[in-house]
Every structure is written in structure tokens, then in C-alpha cells.
Amino acid sequence: MKVLFHRSFEKKYKQVPVKIRYQFNERLFIFISEPFNKQLSNHALRGKYKGCRSINISGDFRAIYEIVSESTVHFIDIDTHGNLYK
């Protein structure tokens, strides 16, 4: 699977705590091998993120991505649940 990162994702990724970055990297490894692993809580979104999906990074942090093709995903945002969905 090819994973792309939007520029705004990369910017926010640098701003999140180091612990969250480490957890994201672990979850990304799981995501690449098994995108619908229960640990990720991978689910479709609606509202302003309609057409996108979210994975759980930690108790409160989520990463949002969109499916570009059968073998490519594009991560577009990472933040706390409250900040993403207000």
C-alpha cells in the first residue's frame, strides 16, 4: 500500500507530542499490513469529512485519510477528536 501525506498533515504531525507521533508510526505500520485491524477502529466519516475515514491513534487522537485508489491512501489530518469534529 502506498501512503501519502498532505502538507497540512505533515505540519500538524510535527506539532503533536512526541508520544503521539510514536503511536501514529506504530498504528501506521499496523494500518499498512491490515487496514481494518480492530485496534485501529477504522471507520467512515460523515459531515465535513464525508468520503474520508478515520483511525484511532490514542485515546483522543485520530488520523483522517482518504482512499485515492485501491492501493493508495492520503492522510489529510491528525488531531484530537474534539478539534477534528467541532
C-alpha positions in Angstrom: 0.0 0.0 0.0 1.2 3.5 -0.9 0.7 6.1 1.8 0.8 9.8 1.0 0.7 12.7 3.5 -0.9 16.1 2.8 1.2 19.1 3.6 -1.2 20.2 6.3 -1.0 16.7 7.9 2.8 16.9 7.9 2.6 20.3 9.6 0.2 19.1 12.3 2.2 15.9 12.8 5.3 18.0 13.7 3.2 19.9 16.3 1.7 16.9 18.2 3.5 15.5 21.2 6.4 13.1 20.5 4.4 10.3 22.2 1.6 10.7 19.7 4.0 10.7 16.8 5.4 7.4 18.1 1.9 6.0 18.4 1.0 7.1 15.0 4.0 5.4 13.5 3.1 2.2 15.3 -0.5 2.4 14.1 0.6 3.2 10.5 2.6 0.0 10.5 -0.5 -1.9 11.5 -2.6 0.0 9.0 -0.3 -0.8 6.1 -0.5 -4.6 6.8 -4.1 -4.8 8.0 -6.2 -1.6 7.5 -9.2 -2.9 9.3 -7.4 -4.2 12.4 -9.7 -3.8 15.4 -7.0 -1.8 17.2 -7.4 1.0 14.7 -11.2 1.5 15.0 -11.1 2.3 11.2 -14.5 3.8 10.3 -16.1 6.0 7.6 -16.8 9.7 8.4 -19.7 12.0 7.6 -20.2 15.7 7.6 -17.3 17.9 6.6 -15.1 14.7 6.3 -17.7 12.8 4.2 -15.8 10.3 1.9 -12.9 10.0 4.4 -12.1 7.5 7.0 -10.5 7.8 10.5 -8.2 5.6 12.5 -7.6 5.7 16.3 -4.1 6.8 17.3 -4.6 7.0 21.0 -7.4 7.6 23.4 -8.2 11.0 22.0 -6.1 11.4 18.8 -7.3 10.4 15.4 -5.8 10.4 11.9 -8.1 11.1 8.9 -7.3 9.7 5.5 -9.0 9.4 2.1 -8.7 6.4 -0.3 -7.1 7.6 -3.5 -7.1 4.2 -5.2 -7.2 0.5 -4.4 -3.6 0.7 -3.3 -3.1 4.3 -2.2 -4.3 6.3 0.7 -3.8 10.0 1.5 -3.6 11.1 5.2 -5.0 14.6 5.4 -5.3 15.4 9.2 -4.3 14.4 12.6 -5.6 15.9 15.9 -7.7 15.3 18.9 -11.2 14.1 18.4 -12.6 17.4 19.8 -10.6 19.5 17.4 -11.3 17.5 14.4 -15.1 17.2 14.7 -16.2 20.5 16.1 
